[in-house]
Amino acid sequence: MFAFTLSEIVLAPLVIPLLFFIVLFFLLSFILTSKNMDIQGLLRVLYSKPVRRIDGRVEYLRDL
């Protein structure tokens, strides 16, 4: 069987915990933001023209 050791693929002992931290951070951020990513909201943003109000809010108009 062909396999590399950790030193051959340049994974030092300090890099492994950093790699796990980055993966966990990505998974946690994806889980926390995925509730805001629904198809209707995404299509509303993609297919409508945004209008910025005076107070800074952005509204998406339905049909133009």
LUMFIBA-772201 format. One record per residue (C-alpha): x, y, z; chain; residue number from 1. Coordinates in pm, whole numbers. Example, Ala and Ser with C-alpha at 12.3 -4.5 7.8 and 13.67 -1.06 7.14 Angstrom:
        u        v        w   cadena   num
     1230     -450      780        A     1
     1367     -106      714        A     2
***
This chain:
        u        v        w   cadena   num
        0        0        0        A     1
      126      347      -93        A     2
      110      608      180        A     3
      293      917      299        A     4
      392      988      657        A     5
      299     1320      820        A     6
      656     1450      788        A     7
      664     1368      415        A     8
      356     1580      346        A     9
      496     1862      563        A    10
      240     1843      842        A    11
      436     1955     1144        A    12
      287     1890     1487        A    13
      190     2258     1520        A    14
       13     2264     1183        A    15
     -225     1978     1264        A    16
     -415     2160     1546        A    17
     -425     2473     1330        A    18
     -576     2271     1045        A    19
     -841     2125     1277        A    20
     -920     2472     1413        A    21
     -972     2610     1061        A    22
    -1197     2318      965        A    23
    -1404     2353     1283        A    24
    -1433     2730     1233        A    25
    -1554     2679      875        A    26
    -1812     2419      979        A    27
    -1938     2632     1267        A    28
    -1966     2945     1051        A    29
    -2146     2747      780        A    30
    -2396     2605     1031        A    31
    -2463     2947     1184        A    32
    -2517     3122      849        A    33
    -2699     2847      661        A    34
    -3034     2939      818        A    35
    -3014     3272      631        A    36
    -2952     3107      293        A    37
    -3288     3002      153        A    38
    -3383     2982     -213        A    39
    -3645     3259     -201        A    40
    -3407     3504      -36        A    41
    -3125     3420     -271        A    42
    -3340     3456     -582        A    43
    -3488     3781     -449        A    44
    -3138     3927     -419        A    45
    -3020     3792     -754        A    46
    -3320     3888     -967        A    47
    -3431     4221     -828        A    48
    -3288     4568     -827        A    49
    -3175     4687     -483        A    50
    -3284     5029     -364        A    51
    -3089     5200      -87        A    52
    -3304     5410      145        A    53
    -3190     5732      310        A    54
    -3143     5559      646        A    55
    -2903     5306      489        A    56
    -3141     5009      456        A    57
    -3141     4817      130        A    58
    -3475     4695       -3        A    59
    -3528     4465     -298        A    60
    -3819     4550     -523        A    61
    -4033     4261     -652        A    62
    -4106     4347    -1015        A    63
    -3962     4621    -1228        A    64
***
